[in-house]
Amino acid sequence: MINNKYIYTTLILLILTIGYFAQGEGNNWYFGTYAGLTFNTNPPSLLNDGRISTSEGCSSVSDKDGNLVFYTD
């Protein structure tokens, strides 16, 4: 039988992690040849203002509100 202590601990951990899904640091993606994707809209929309052209890995960083800070290859 499962102890109530484990159930309460699991519920508390689940409640504490709910806020982490609302952050927007990964909302903007730039990749490929001048392509991009934003998750700030529902459904996600394409971005065509990128200046990156790469066939390798790249990275983009946004602030907590989902505003693009920078992207790089």
N, CA, C and O of each residue as an XYZ file, in Angstrom:
292
protein
N       0.836     -1.180      0.000
C       0.000      0.000      0.000
C       0.889      1.253      0.000
O       1.929      1.287      0.656
N       0.464      2.271     -0.740
C       1.234      3.506     -0.860
C       0.996      4.372      0.366
O      -0.140      4.574      0.796
N       2.083      4.876      0.916
C       2.034      5.737      2.090
C       1.525      7.121      1.690
O       1.876      7.616      0.619
N       0.710      7.750      2.528
C       0.186      9.092      2.243
C       1.292     10.126      2.110
O       1.135     11.107      1.384
N       2.400      9.923      2.797
C       3.519     10.857      2.720
C       4.035     10.952      1.290
O       4.384     12.040      0.830
N       4.086      9.829      0.582
C       4.552      9.833     -0.805
C       3.557     10.529     -1.737
O       3.955     11.198     -2.690
N       2.299     10.370     -1.464
C       1.282     11.025     -2.281
C       1.355     12.537     -2.099
O       1.313     13.272     -3.086
N       1.464     13.015     -0.870
C       1.556     14.448     -0.611
C       2.829     15.041     -1.206
O       2.801     16.137     -1.765
N       3.930     14.333     -1.090
C       5.190     14.815     -1.653
C       5.088     14.932     -3.165
O       5.545     15.920     -3.740
N       4.504     13.955     -3.805
C       4.338     13.984     -5.260
C       3.436     15.140     -5.681
O       3.745     15.835     -6.649
N       2.350     15.357     -4.987
C       1.447     16.452     -5.317
C       2.117     17.815     -5.152
O       1.935     18.699     -5.989
N       2.877     17.986     -4.100
C       3.583     19.247     -3.875
C       4.591     19.503     -4.984
O       4.690     20.624     -5.483
N       5.333     18.486     -5.371
C       6.311     18.643     -6.450
C       5.644     18.978     -7.777
O       6.162     19.797     -8.535
N       4.521     18.368     -8.066
C       3.795     18.683     -9.291
C       3.286     20.111     -9.301
O       3.359     20.790    -10.325
N       2.774     20.570     -8.177
C       2.261     21.937     -8.083
C       3.389     22.950     -8.232
O       3.208     23.983     -8.877
N       4.540     22.672     -7.651
C       5.667     23.601     -7.733
C       6.244     23.695     -9.143
O       6.795     24.737     -9.498
N       6.141     22.664     -9.945
C       6.721     22.685    -11.286
C       5.793     23.252    -12.341
O       6.229     23.454    -13.474
N       4.549     23.516    -12.030
C       3.602     24.036    -13.017
C       4.066     25.384    -13.563
O       3.923     25.628    -14.762
N       4.607     26.253    -12.745
C       5.053     27.571    -13.185
C       6.210     27.546    -14.153
O       6.410     28.522    -14.878
N       6.968     26.496    -14.200
C       8.110     26.430    -15.094
C       7.704     26.329    -16.553
O       8.510     26.660    -17.423
N       6.516     25.898    -16.855
C       6.075     25.756    -18.232
C       5.620     27.074    -18.830
O       5.392     27.139    -20.038
N       5.479     28.116    -18.047
C       4.986     29.393    -18.527
C       6.100     30.333    -18.961
O       5.818     31.450    -19.395
N       7.338     29.923    -18.858
C       8.448     30.791    -19.222
C       8.674     30.758    -20.718
O       8.417     29.739    -21.360
N       9.158     31.871    -21.291
C       9.273     31.983    -22.740
C      10.681     31.987    -23.277
O      10.900     32.461    -24.392
N      11.662     31.474    -22.525
C      13.046     31.526    -22.984
C      13.301     30.732    -24.265
O      14.262     31.023    -24.977
N      12.484     29.759    -24.571
C      12.677     28.952    -25.775
C      11.605     29.177    -26.818
O      11.352     28.291    -27.634
N      10.963     30.340    -26.817
C       9.838     30.583    -27.715
C      10.229     30.902    -29.151
O       9.395     30.761    -30.047
N      11.453     31.321    -29.404
C      11.868     31.688    -30.755
C      12.980     30.770    -31.224
O      13.985     30.576    -30.541
N      12.775     30.207    -32.414
C      13.786     29.322    -33.011
C      14.197     29.898    -34.357
O      13.344     30.280    -35.159
N      15.503     29.962    -34.608
C      16.036     30.318    -35.918
C      16.931     29.182    -36.373
O      17.707     28.639    -35.586
N      16.822     28.824    -37.643
C      17.543     27.652    -38.149
C      17.560     27.688    -39.668
O      16.840     28.466    -40.296
N      18.398     26.827    -40.251
C      18.408     26.651    -41.709
C      18.806     27.897    -42.460
O      19.716     28.615    -42.047
N      18.132     28.157    -43.559
C      18.431     29.297    -44.410
C      17.391     30.386    -44.181
O      16.328     30.382    -44.802
N      17.705     31.313    -43.289
C      16.872     32.474    -42.979
C      15.486     32.094    -42.446
O      14.552     32.891    -42.543
N      15.343     30.914    -41.898
C      14.047     30.449    -41.414
C      13.940     30.625    -39.906
O      14.947     30.654    -39.198
N      12.722     30.740    -39.432
C      12.488     30.855    -38.007
C      11.085     30.422    -37.660
O      10.225     30.273    -38.528
N      10.871     30.223    -36.379
C       9.583     29.783    -35.872
C       9.387     30.415    -34.505
O      10.300     30.402    -33.680
N       8.209     30.968    -34.257
C       7.909     31.541    -32.946
C       6.734     30.815    -32.317
O       5.746     30.495    -32.978
N       6.866     30.564    -31.027
C       5.806     29.933    -30.255
C       5.078     30.956    -29.388
O       4.353     30.588    -28.464
N       5.276     32.251    -29.690
C       4.564     33.304    -28.975
C       3.115     33.406    -29.428
O       2.301     34.037    -28.754
N       2.784     32.795    -30.558
C       1.427     32.804    -31.076
C       0.857     31.395    -31.012
O       1.593     30.413    -30.913
N      -0.457     31.315    -31.069
C      -1.112     30.009    -31.069
C      -2.035     29.949    -32.271
O      -3.046     30.652    -32.278
N      -1.750     29.162    -33.271
C      -0.668     28.196    -33.407
C       0.656     28.897    -33.695
O       0.659     30.075    -34.053
N       1.781     28.197    -33.547
C       3.086     28.779    -33.841
C       3.130     29.323    -35.267
O       2.489     28.777    -36.165
N       3.890     30.402    -35.470
C       3.956     31.014    -36.794
C       5.391     31.085    -37.294
O       6.348     31.046    -36.521
N       5.507     31.192    -38.609
C       6.818     31.260    -39.251
C       7.404     32.655    -39.128
O       6.677     33.648    -39.105
N       8.738     32.721    -39.049
C       9.461     33.981    -39.043
C      10.305     34.036    -40.305
O      10.976     33.059    -40.639
N      10.285     35.142    -41.003
C      11.097     35.272    -42.212
C      12.074     36.437    -42.115
O      12.546     36.942    -43.134
N      12.376     36.864    -40.894
C      13.287     37.991    -40.698
C      14.673     37.554    -40.223
O      15.473     38.391    -39.806
N      14.963     36.264    -40.280
C      16.256     35.768    -39.817
C      17.391     36.128    -40.760
O      17.186     36.288    -41.963
N      18.579     36.254    -40.208
C      19.764     36.544    -41.017
C      20.804     35.451    -40.865
O      21.989     35.686    -41.101
N      20.375     34.259    -40.474
C      21.279     33.149    -40.275
C      21.075     32.138    -41.402
O      19.944     31.825    -41.773
N      22.178     31.637    -41.934
C      22.125     30.624    -42.982
C      23.137     29.548    -42.622
O      24.339     29.729    -42.816
N      22.653     28.434    -42.100
C      23.540     27.385    -41.631
C      22.919     26.018    -41.856
O      21.700     25.855    -41.801
N      23.765     25.053    -42.106
C      23.288     23.672    -42.208
C      23.690     22.885    -40.961
O      23.448     21.682    -40.863
N      24.302     23.581    -40.020
C      24.734     22.946    -38.772
C      23.908     23.473    -37.610
O      22.889     24.135    -37.810
N      24.345     23.181    -36.419
C      23.628     23.600    -35.225
C      23.633     25.100    -35.027
O      24.578     25.784    -35.420
N      22.588     25.602    -34.426
C      22.484     27.013    -34.097
C      21.683     27.149    -32.809
O      21.108     26.177    -32.321
N      21.648     28.352    -32.267
C      20.990     28.557    -30.981
C      20.304     29.912    -30.968
O      20.775     30.862    -31.592
N      19.194     29.996    -30.258
C      18.525     31.275    -30.056
C      18.114     31.386    -28.589
O      17.797     30.390    -27.938
N      18.126     32.619    -28.087
C      17.796     32.876    -26.686
C      16.775     34.001    -26.625
O      16.926     35.032    -27.281
N      15.742     33.789    -25.835
C      14.707     34.799    -25.615
C      14.648     35.125    -24.126
O      15.153     34.368    -23.297
N      14.032     36.251    -23.794
C      13.854     36.571    -22.378
C      12.626     35.843    -21.837
O      11.977     35.089    -22.562
N      12.310     36.068    -20.569
C      11.215     35.325    -19.927
C       9.856     35.639    -20.525
O       8.913     34.867    -20.349
N       9.736     36.773    -21.237
C       8.475     37.146    -21.864
C       8.366     36.657    -23.301
O       7.348     36.887    -23.954
N       9.402     35.985    -23.806
C       9.377     35.457    -25.161
C       9.935     36.404    -26.205
O       9.804     36.138    -27.399
N      10.557     37.507    -25.790
C      11.171     38.443    -26.729
C      12.561     37.956    -27.096
O      13.342     37.590    -26.218
N      12.877     37.948    -28.373
C      14.171     37.461    -28.842
C      15.307     38.346    -28.318
O      15.248     39.571    -28.425
N      16.338     37.717    -27.754
C      17.517     38.432    -27.267
C      18.622     38.335    -28.308
O      19.160     39.354    -28.739
N      18.968     37.108    -28.717
C      19.959     36.905    -29.769
C      19.848     35.508    -30.329
O      19.224     34.631    -29.731
N      20.467     35.302    -31.501
C      20.619     33.975    -32.073
C      21.973     33.902    -32.753
O      22.507     34.920    -33.194
N      22.532     32.703    -32.839
C      23.873     32.526    -33.359
C      24.036     31.147    -33.957
O      23.296     30.221    -33.625
N      25.013     31.016    -34.843
C      25.377     29.692    -35.340
C      26.622     29.289    -34.623
O      27.146     28.201    -34.860
